[in-house]
Amino acid sequence: MYETLLFATDGSDNSFRAAKECLNFVDEQTTVTVLNVVDADDVDQEMHTSGVPEGMSSDRKERLARLEKLFSDEGISYEIQFERGVPKETVVNYANSGDYQALVLGSRGLNNFQEMVLGSVSHKAARRAKIPVIIVK
């Protein structure tokens, strides 16, 4: 079991599946940091002060509440961190700057062409993170 785990989420159904899979790697001794990155383009619409979710959309709050309930119900110690920026860069930088044993995140299941054109957070994390990366499909 991991003692410290970084879980990157956008609150999507894919992220929720990844959160459930995360439970296989943790126990009551584990601390999970839940990282939610608000895209820099959306930052003015959702958050008005750095790292404080008061301005967060109700949709984002609902999606994160589902994750909080999952971890709480399982007795997992967690903390939620909000960051602003380009998600694929911010997740990698956050993972590399912390004291985490692994990074867990979901995959949208892009095909090769979509990934080449759009890029993907999970693909970039797998290539650039300095810690093990667990990608859940």
GIHUTA-V237815 format. One record per pair of residues at least 24 apart in sequence whose ideal C-beta (glycine too) atoms are under 10 Angstrom apart, sorted by the first residue. I is the first residue (numbers start at 0). J is the second residue. D is the distance in Angstrom with one decimal. If there is no record, write none. Layout:
# GIHUTA-V237815
I_J_D ; I_J_D
This chain:
# GIHUTA-V237815
0_24_6.5 ; 0_25_6.1 ; 0_26_4.6 ; 0_27_9.3 ; 0_28_6.8 ; 0_29_6.1 ; 0_100_9.6 ; 1_25_6.3 ; 1_26_8.8 ; 1_28_9.1 ; 1_29_5.6 ; 1_30_9.1 ; 1_31_8.7 ; 1_99_8.3 ; 1_100_4.6 ; 1_101_5.7 ; 1_103_9.2 ; 1_131_9.2 ; 1_133_9.7 ; 2_26_9.3 ; 2_28_6.2 ; 2_29_5.9 ; 2_30_7.0 ; 2_98_9.5 ; 2_99_9.4 ; 2_100_6.3 ; 3_29_7.2 ; 3_30_5.5 ; 3_31_8.1 ; 3_32_7.4 ; 3_97_7.9 ; 3_98_6.1 ; 3_99_5.0 ; 3_100_5.3 ; 3_101_8.4 ; 3_130_9.7 ; 4_29_6.0 ; 4_30_7.4 ; 4_31_4.9 ; 4_32_7.2 ; 4_33_9.6 ; 4_75_9.3 ; 4_77_9.2 ; 4_99_6.4 ; 4_100_6.5 ; 4_101_5.7 ; 4_102_7.8 ; 4_103_6.3 ; 4_130_9.7 ; 4_133_8.9 ; 5_31_7.8 ; 5_32_5.1 ; 5_33_8.4 ; 5_34_6.0 ; 5_80_9.0 ; 5_90_8.4 ; 5_93_7.0 ; 5_94_5.5 ; 5_97_6.4 ; 5_98_9.7 ; 5_99_4.2 ; 5_100_8.7 ; 5_101_7.3 ; 5_102_4.8 ; 5_103_7.2 ; 5_104_8.6 ; 5_124_9.9 ; 5_128_9.1 ; 5_130_7.8 ; 5_132_9.6 ; 6_31_5.4 ; 6_32_6.9 ; 6_33_5.1 ; 6_34_6.8 ; 6_35_9.6 ; 6_66_8.2 ; 6_70_8.9 ; 6_75_10.0 ; 6_77_7.9 ; 6_79_9.7 ; 6_99_9.5 ; 6_101_9.5 ; 6_102_7.8 ; 6_103_4.9 ; 6_104_7.1 ; 6_105_9.5 ; 6_133_9.5 ; 7_32_9.3 ; 7_33_8.2 ; 7_34_4.7 ; 7_35_8.0 ; 7_36_7.2 ; 7_80_9.9 ; 7_82_9.8 ; 7_86_8.0 ; 7_87_9.9 ; 7_89_8.9 ; 7_90_4.6 ; 7_91_9.5 ; 7_93_7.9 ; 7_94_7.8 ; 7_102_6.5 ; 7_103_7.4 ; 7_104_4.2 ; 7_105_8.4 ; 7_120_7.0 ; 7_121_8.8 ; 7_124_7.4 ; 7_132_9.7 ; 8_33_6.1 ; 8_34_7.0 ; 8_35_5.7 ; 8_36_8.8 ; 8_62_8.1 ; 8_63_7.5 ; 8_66_6.2 ; 8_79_9.1 ; 8_90_9.8 ; 8_103_9.2 ; 8_104_7.3 ; 8_105_7.5 ; 9_34_9.9 ; 9_35_7.2 ; 9_36_7.5 ; 9_37_9.4 ; 9_38_9.0 ; 9_59_8.8 ; 9_62_8.0 ; 9_63_9.8 ; 9_86_7.0 ; 9_90_9.9 ; 9_104_9.0 ; 9_105_8.1 ; 9_107_9.3 ; 9_120_8.1 ; 10_35_7.0 ; 10_56_10.0 ; 10_58_8.0 ; 10_59_5.8 ; 10_60_8.9 ; 10_61_8.0 ; 10_62_2.9 ; 10_63_5.6 ; 10_64_9.3 ; 10_65_7.8 ; 10_66_7.3 ; 11_62_7.2 ; 11_105_6.9 ; 11_107_7.7 ; 12_62_9.0 ; 12_65_9.7 ; 12_105_8.4 ; 12_107_10.0 ; 13_104_8.9 ; 13_105_3.7 ; 13_106_6.5 ; 13_107_5.8 ; 13_108_7.5 ; 13_121_9.4 ; 13_135_7.6 ; 13_136_8.0 ; 14_62_7.9 ; 14_63_9.6 ; 14_65_9.5 ; 14_66_7.4 ; 14_103_9.7 ; 14_104_7.4 ; 14_105_4.6 ; 14_106_9.8 ; 14_107_9.7 ; 14_135_8.7 ; 15_62_7.9 ; 15_65_6.2 ; 15_66_6.6 ; 15_69_7.5 ; 15_105_7.8 ; 15_135_9.9 ; 16_105_6.0 ; 16_106_9.5 ; 16_135_5.8 ; 16_136_8.1 ; 17_66_9.7 ; 17_103_5.8 ; 17_104_5.9 ; 17_105_3.6 ; 17_106_8.1 ; 17_121_9.4 ; 17_133_8.1 ; 17_134_8.0 ; 17_135_3.8 ; 17_136_8.9 ; 18_65_8.4 ; 18_66_5.2 ; 18_67_9.8 ; 18_69_5.6 ; 18_70_7.4 ; 18_73_9.9 ; 18_75_9.7 ; 18_77_9.8 ; 18_103_8.1 ; 18_104_9.8 ; 18_105_8.2 ; 18_135_8.7 ; 19_66_9.7 ; 19_69_6.8 ; 19_73_9.5 ; 19_135_8.4 ; 20_103_7.1 ; 20_105_8.5 ; 20_133_7.5 ; 20_134_9.8 ; 20_135_4.5 ; 20_136_9.5 ; 21_66_9.5 ; 21_69_8.8 ; 21_70_8.4 ; 21_73_9.6 ; 21_75_8.3 ; 21_77_9.7 ; 21_101_9.6 ; 21_103_4.9 ; 21_104_9.5 ; 21_105_9.9 ; 21_133_8.0 ; 21_135_8.0 ; 22_69_7.7 ; 22_70_8.3 ; 22_72_10.0 ; 22_73_5.7 ; 22_75_7.2 ; 23_103_9.8 ; 23_133_9.4 ; 23_135_10.0 ; 24_100_9.2 ; 24_101_7.1 ; 24_103_7.1 ; 24_133_7.1 ; 25_70_8.7 ; 25_73_8.1 ; 25_74_9.8 ; 25_75_5.6 ; 25_76_8.8 ; 25_77_9.2 ; 25_103_9.4 ; 26_73_9.6 ; 26_74_8.9 ; 26_75_8.3 ; 27_73_9.1 ; 27_74_5.6 ; 27_75_7.5 ; 27_76_7.5 ; 28_76_8.4 ; 29_75_6.5 ; 29_76_6.8 ; 29_77_8.9 ; 29_100_9.2 ; 30_75_8.5 ; 30_76_4.9 ; 30_77_7.1 ; 30_78_7.3 ; 30_99_9.5 ; 31_66_9.7 ; 31_70_6.5 ; 31_75_5.8 ; 31_76_6.9 ; 31_77_4.3 ; 31_78_7.7 ; 31_79_9.6 ; 31_99_9.6 ; 31_103_8.5 ; 32_77_7.2 ; 32_78_5.6 ; 32_79_8.0 ; 32_80_5.8 ; 32_93_8.6 ; 32_94_9.8 ; 32_97_7.1 ; 32_98_9.8 ; 32_99_7.0 ; 32_102_9.8 ; 33_63_7.7 ; 33_66_6.3 ; 33_67_8.0 ; 33_70_7.7 ; 33_77_5.6 ; 33_78_6.9 ; 33_79_4.6 ; 33_80_6.9 ; 33_81_9.6 ; 34_78_9.8 ; 34_79_8.1 ; 34_80_5.2 ; 34_81_8.2 ; 34_82_6.5 ; 34_86_9.5 ; 34_89_8.1 ; 34_90_6.5 ; 34_93_5.7 ; 34_94_8.3 ; 34_97_9.2 ; 34_99_9.8 ; 34_102_8.8 ; 34_104_8.9 ; 35_59_7.6 ; 35_62_9.0 ; 35_63_6.4 ; 35_66_9.0 ; 35_79_6.5 ; 35_80_7.2 ; 35_81_5.4 ; 35_82_7.4 ; 35_86_9.4 ; 36_80_9.2 ; 36_81_7.9 ; 36_82_5.0 ; 36_83_7.3 ; 36_84_6.1 ; 36_85_8.0 ; 36_86_4.4 ; 36_87_8.9 ; 36_88_9.0 ; 36_89_4.6 ; 36_90_6.2 ; 36_93_8.0 ; 36_120_8.4 ; 37_81_6.6 ; 37_82_7.3 ; 37_83_5.4 ; 37_84_8.0 ; 37_86_8.6 ; 37_89_9.2 ; 38_83_8.1 ; 38_84_7.7 ; 38_85_6.9 ; 38_86_6.1 ; 38_89_9.1 ; 39_83_6.0 ; 39_84_5.4 ; 39_85_5.9 ; 39_86_9.1 ; 39_88_9.6 ; 39_89_8.7 ; 40_85_8.8 ; 41_83_9.0 ; 42_83_4.9 ; 42_84_8.5 ; 43_83_10.0 ; 45_81_9.5 ; 45_83_9.3 ; 46_81_6.9 ; 46_83_6.9 ; 49_81_8.4 ; 49_82_9.2 ; 49_83_7.2 ; 50_80_7.5 ; 50_81_5.2 ; 50_82_7.6 ; 50_83_8.4 ; 51_81_7.5 ; 52_79_8.1 ; 52_81_5.9 ; 55_81_7.8 ; 85_118_9.6 ; 85_120_9.4 ; 85_123_9.9 ; 86_118_9.8 ; 86_119_9.8 ; 86_120_5.2 ; 86_123_9.2 ; 86_124_9.9 ; 87_118_6.0 ; 87_119_7.0 ; 87_120_4.4 ; 87_121_8.6 ; 87_122_8.1 ; 87_123_4.3 ; 87_124_7.4 ; 87_127_8.9 ; 88_120_9.1 ; 88_123_7.6 ; 88_127_9.0 ; 89_120_9.0 ; 90_120_5.6 ; 90_121_9.0 ; 90_123_7.8 ; 90_124_5.7 ; 90_127_9.4 ; 90_128_8.1 ; 90_132_9.8 ; 91_120_8.4 ; 91_123_5.9 ; 91_124_5.5 ; 91_125_9.7 ; 91_126_8.6 ; 91_127_4.6 ; 91_128_5.6 ; 91_129_8.9 ; 91_132_9.5 ; 92_127_9.0 ; 92_128_9.6 ; 93_128_9.6 ; 94_124_6.8 ; 94_127_8.6 ; 94_128_4.7 ; 94_129_7.4 ; 94_130_5.9 ; 94_132_7.9 ; 95_124_9.9 ; 95_127_7.7 ; 95_128_6.3 ; 95_129_5.0 ; 95_130_7.6 ; 96_129_9.6 ; 97_130_8.7 ; 98_130_9.6 ; 99_128_9.2 ; 99_129_9.8 ; 99_130_5.7 ; 99_131_9.4 ; 100_130_6.6 ; 100_131_7.3 ; 101_128_9.1 ; 101_130_5.7 ; 101_131_4.4 ; 101_132_7.1 ; 101_133_5.9 ; 102_128_5.5 ; 102_129_9.7 ; 102_130_5.8 ; 102_131_7.2 ; 102_132_4.9 ; 102_133_7.0 ; 102_134_9.0 ; 103_131_9.4 ; 103_132_7.9 ; 103_133_4.6 ; 103_134_8.1 ; 103_135_6.9 ; 104_128_9.8 ; 104_132_7.4 ; 104_133_7.7 ; 104_134_6.3 ; 104_135_7.3 ; 105_133_10.0 ; 105_134_7.5 ; 105_135_5.1 ; 105_136_7.7 ; 106_134_5.0 ; 106_135_6.7 ; 106_136_5.1 ; 107_136_9.1 ; 108_136_6.0
